[in-house]
Amino acid sequence: MRKHDLLNGNVNGSATGLFEPPPLRSGDKLTRAEFLRRWEMHPEIKFAELIGGVVYMPSPLSRSHGVADSTVGGWYWVYHVHTPGTEAGSNATMFMENDETPQPDEYLRILPEYGGRSSNAGLYISGSPEHLTEISVSSVSIDMTQKFDLYEQMGVLEYVAILMYEKEIRWHRLTSKGYKRVAPSVNMIWKSKVFPGLWLDGKAMLANDGAKVLATLRKRLRSPEHAAFVKKLAKRKK
């Protein structure tokens, strides 16, 4: 770059300033607008969140995180395929209140046109999906503190944290007094109240036994309560 260009503000053909904004860095304090501006100007950045006005960027994802993430994604996806009116996704940026912009590992939501709690905001999701899951390895400190508080305050109905080192699943359900920890039934099975038929085989999940996770789910997808939920969603469609 020529010195003349710097002196005249002609950087990348622009005369609006001397330099491009720096890339996102953990600990930066930004507004959502500035957070998104920097992120969109640096497509090499794949994972970043703005929580409480502070930028959080995870460490490189481990193999155990990737395997568990894939299993949870498959669990959500199979449920979604058999439940018209729902949507499942991974690492989607979400616009919540007060500039909060998390990027949860996996989500399952009821689509807006079927009466869901969230809406669409261009490339992003606005509001709070009904069901979120975080895979916690190096991120356990934020997943169980800042994110826990955020999801509770923003009205995420069910929040599941899978703690990989601890070999523990923490399933939380929103009540009038905040999140309540939900205990599994016999054989370590968790059952969603928001999405009938969405059952999680905890032992299989922690053992990375995806086949058994899906076998448990598929059995419940043939249940009367799931069939009733599908009919209920169909009636809501706008």
C-alpha positions in Angstrom: 0.0 0.0 0.0 1.4 3.4 -0.9 2.0 6.1 1.7 -0.1 8.5 -0.5 -3.1 6.2 -0.1 -2.8 6.1 3.7 -2.5 9.9 4.0 -5.6 10.4 1.9 -7.7 7.6 3.4 -7.8 5.6 0.2 -7.8 2.1 1.7 -9.3 -0.6 -0.5 -10.9 2.2 -2.7 -12.6 3.9 0.3 -12.1 7.4 1.5 -14.1 6.9 4.7 -11.2 6.1 7.0 -7.6 5.0 7.2 -8.1 1.4 8.2 -10.5 -1.4 8.0 -12.0 -2.4 11.4 -10.0 -5.0 13.3 -11.3 -8.6 13.4 -13.3 -9.7 16.4 -11.3 -10.5 19.5 -12.4 -12.2 22.7 -13.1 -9.6 25.3 -14.0 -6.8 22.9 -16.9 -4.7 24.2 -19.2 -3.9 21.2 -22.7 -3.1 20.2 -24.5 -5.7 18.1 -24.2 -3.5 15.0 -20.4 -3.2 15.3 -20.1 -6.9 16.2 -21.9 -7.9 13.0 -20.1 -5.4 10.9 -16.7 -6.7 11.9 -17.8 -10.3 11.6 -19.2 -9.9 8.1 -16.0 -8.2 7.0 -14.0 -11.1 8.2 -15.6 -14.3 6.8 -12.7 -16.4 8.1 -14.2 -16.1 11.6 -16.7 -18.9 12.0 -17.6 -18.9 15.6 -18.3 -15.7 17.8 -20.9 -14.6 20.2 -21.8 -11.3 21.8 -23.1 -11.8 25.4 -23.5 -9.0 27.8 -21.8 -6.7 25.3 -18.7 -8.8 25.4 -17.3 -10.9 22.5 -16.7 -14.5 23.2 -14.7 -16.7 20.8 -14.2 -20.4 21.5 -11.0 -22.4 21.5 -10.5 -24.7 18.5 -13.1 -27.4 18.7 -12.0 -30.8 20.0 -12.8 -34.2 18.5 -15.1 -35.0 21.4 -17.0 -31.8 20.8 -17.4 -32.5 17.1 -18.6 -36.1 17.7 -21.2 -35.1 20.3 -22.3 -32.1 18.2 -22.9 -34.4 15.2 -25.0 -36.8 17.3 -27.1 -34.0 18.8 -27.6 -32.5 15.3 -28.7 -35.9 14.0 -31.1 -36.3 16.9 -32.7 -32.9 16.3 -32.7 -33.4 12.5 -34.6 -36.7 12.6 -37.2 -35.2 14.9 -37.6 -32.2 12.6 -38.0 -34.4 9.5 -40.9 -36.3 11.1 -42.4 -33.1 12.6 -43.6 -30.6 9.9 -43.5 -27.0 11.2 -40.2 -27.4 13.0 -36.7 -26.4 12.1 -33.3 -27.8 13.3 -30.0 -26.2 12.9 -26.4 -25.8 14.0 -24.3 -22.8 15.1 -26.9 -20.3 14.0 -26.5 -16.6 15.0 -29.5 -15.4 17.1 -30.7 -11.9 17.8 -32.1 -11.8 21.3 -33.0 -8.7 23.3 -30.5 -6.0 24.4 -28.0 -6.8 21.7 -27.4 -10.3 23.0 -26.2 -12.4 20.0 -25.4 -16.0 21.0 -24.5 -18.9 18.6 -25.6 -22.1 20.3 -24.3 -25.4 19.1 -27.7 -26.9 18.1 -31.3 -25.6 18.1 -34.8 -27.0 17.5 -37.6 -24.5 17.0 -41.2 -24.2 15.9 -41.3 -22.1 12.7 -42.9 -18.6 13.0 -45.7 -19.6 10.6 -46.6 -22.4 12.9 -46.8 -20.2 16.0 -43.2 -20.5 17.1 -41.6 -18.1 19.6 -38.8 -16.9 17.3 -38.9 -15.2 13.9 -36.5 -14.7 10.9 -34.2 -11.7 10.6 -32.6 -12.0 7.2 -29.8 -14.5 7.5 -30.3 -14.8 11.2 -32.9 -15.9 13.8 -34.6 -13.3 16.0 -35.9 -14.2 19.4 -35.6 -17.4 21.4 -36.0 -20.9 19.9 -37.9 -23.4 22.0 -35.0 -25.8 22.5 -31.2 -25.3 22.6 -28.3 -27.6 23.3 -24.7 -26.7 24.1 -21.8 -29.2 23.9 -19.6 -28.1 26.8 -15.9 -29.0 26.7 -13.7 -26.0 27.1 -16.8 -23.7 27.2 -18.4 -25.2 30.3 -17.7 -22.0 32.3 -19.7 -19.8 30.0 -22.3 -22.4 29.1 -23.3 -22.8 32.7 -23.0 -19.2 33.7 -23.5 -16.4 31.2 -25.3 -18.5 28.6 -27.4 -20.2 31.3 -28.5 -16.8 32.6 -29.1 -15.5 29.1 -31.2 -18.4 27.9 -33.2 -18.3 31.1 -33.9 -14.5 30.8 -34.7 -14.7 27.1 -37.3 -17.5 27.6 -35.7 -20.5 26.0 -38.1 -23.2 27.1 -35.7 -26.1 27.4 -31.9 -25.8 27.6 -29.7 -28.9 27.5 -26.0 -28.7 28.4 -23.9 -31.8 27.7 -20.8 -31.7 29.8 -18.2 -33.9 28.1 -15.4 -34.1 30.7 -17.9 -34.6 33.5 -19.9 -37.2 31.5 -23.1 -35.4 32.6 -26.2 -34.1 30.9 -28.1 -31.1 32.5 -31.6 -30.7 31.1 -33.3 -27.5 32.2 -36.9 -26.5 31.8 -38.2 -23.0 32.1 -40.7 -22.4 34.9 -42.3 -19.2 36.4 -39.3 -19.2 38.8 -36.6 -19.7 36.2 -34.9 -22.9 35.1 -35.6 -26.1 36.9 -33.2 -29.0 36.5 -35.1 -32.0 35.0 -34.2 -35.5 36.2 -34.2 -38.4 33.7 -36.6 -41.2 33.9 -35.5 -44.8 34.4 -32.6 -45.9 32.1 -31.4 -42.3 32.0 -34.0 -41.1 29.5 -34.9 -37.4 29.2 -38.3 -36.4 27.7 -39.0 -33.0 26.2 -42.2 -31.3 27.4 -42.1 -28.8 24.5 -41.6 -31.3 21.7 -43.6 -34.5 22.4 -41.7 -37.6 21.4 -38.3 -35.9 21.6 -36.6 -38.4 24.0 -32.9 -38.4 24.7 -31.1 -41.6 25.7 -28.5 -40.1 28.0 -26.3 -43.2 28.4 -26.1 -43.6 24.6 -25.4 -39.9 24.1 -22.5 -39.9 26.5 -21.2 -43.1 25.0 -21.3 -41.6 21.5 -23.7 -44.4 20.5 -25.6 -42.5 17.9 -27.5 -45.5 16.6 -29.0 -46.1 20.0 -29.8 -42.4 20.4 -31.8 -42.5 17.2 -33.4 -45.8 17.9 -34.9 -44.4 21.2 -36.1 -41.3 19.3 -37.6 -43.2 16.4 -39.6 -45.4 18.8 -41.2 -42.3 20.3 -41.9 -40.8 16.9 -44.4 -43.6 16.5 -46.2 -42.6 19.7 -49.7 -41.1 20.0 -48.4 -38.0 21.7 -46.1 -37.2 18.7 -48.9 -37.8 16.2 -51.2 -35.4 18.2 -48.4 -32.8 18.2 -48.0 -33.0 14.4 -51.8 -32.4 14.0 -51.7 -29.5 16.4 -48.9 -27.8 14.5 -50.7 -28.3 11.2 -53.8 -26.5 12.6 -51.6 -23.5 13.6 -50.1 -22.9 10.1 -50.8 -19.4 8.8 
